[in-house]
């Protein structure tokens, strides 16, 4: 079934775009990788903040999904380090932290979106697609 906004409920996907998923929870990371891959995105993954920084600098993804609590460097530290040098990359925080002050800090630091866990895969797909469409990535 295809939704009116172009996001698919499974099946063939809109495609396009390189997405980096950075989360130290292997189960969540693998779930997000499988889900985004099923939508046609090329997905790379990192299990900690330092690996996320290295991969982002090496591959320059279109979108980076960051968990806030990771070893090495936190998602907020990664965000603050990468945003200045990656103006064409959308950063989406995916976290269990529902604190409004933390969310505001992430958004002020350059995050495009802040999505709390347990997350809606539909909301995540919509956010990724919104960034890509608003920055000229074709499907």
N, C-alpha and C positions, 0 to 999 in steps of 0.2 A: 504494500500500500504506500502510495506517495502522498506526502502532506503538501498543502498548497504553497508553503514557503520554500519548497525545493529540497527540504531535508527528507531523506528516505527513512522509512521504517524497515531497515534491512534491505536485502536485494541489491541491485546495482546502485552505485553511488555517484555523487557529483564529481568526485575525483579531484586530483590536483593538490599540490601543496606538500611541503615537508614539515612534519610536526615532530618536535622533541618532547617526550614524556619523561619528566624527572620526578621520581617518587621512590623512597626507600622501601616502601611496602611492595614486595614482589608481586603479590596477588593483584593488588590494585593496578600496579604498573602494567602487568601482562593483560589484564582486562581492558585497560584503556588502549593498549597497543592493538589488541585484536579488534576492538570496536572501531577505532579510527582507520585501521587497515581495511576493514570491511566497507568503509565509506569511500575507499579509493585513495586515501592519503598514503604517502610514504612516511613511515614512522620509525624514528630512532629513539633509543631509550638510555636513561642514566639512572643509577641507583643512589646517587648522592650529589650534593651540591658541586663538589669539585669536578666530578665527571660531567655534570651538566654544563658547566662553564667551558670545559675543554671541547665538548661536542658542539656546543653552540658556536664557538669561535671557529672550529674546523669546518662545519657544514652550513652555517648561517641558515637556520630553519625559518620558515615563514611564521610559524607559531611555536611557542614554548609553553607547555603545561608544567607548572611548578607546584609541588607540595611545599608547605611552609616549614615543616619540621623534618629535616634531613641531616644526616651526618656530613661532616666536612664543612659545609656552609649551608645556612638556612635558605629557604626559598626567597626570603626578603633580601638577604645578602647577595644571592645570585642575581636577583632582579636589579638591585642597585648597581651591581658591577657590569651587567650586560646592556642595560637599556641605553646608556649614552652612546655606545658604539654600534647599536643595532636598531636604527630608527625604522626600518622596514619590517621588523619582527614584532608580532603580537604576543604579549605575555599574559597568560591566564593562570591565576592562582586557583588551585584545586586543593581544598583543605578541610579538616574537621573543625577548624577554629572559626566560630561564629561571632567573635568579638568585633563590634562595629569600628572601634578605634584601629584595630589591626587591619581590617578591610580598607579603611580610609587611608591608612599609611601606605598600603600596597598600591592603591589607586593613585595616590599622590606621587609615588615613586615610579610610576609608568606602567602599571598593570592595566591591561585593556578590560579585564573582567575578574571577578572574584566569585568563585563557585564553591559552596560548602558541601561537605560530605555528610550523610550519604548523598551522592550526586545523581542528578537526572542525566542520563546519557543523552537524551534529547536536548536538554538545555546546553550541555557541553558541545554537541554537534552544531547547534545553532550559533553558539558563540564563536567557535572556530570558523564556521562558514561566514559569519558576519565580518570578522576581521579580514579574511581573504578577499571577500567581495569588495570591501571598502578600500582595499589596498591594491586593487587591480589584478589579483591572481585569477586567471581564467580557469574554467573547468572544462 
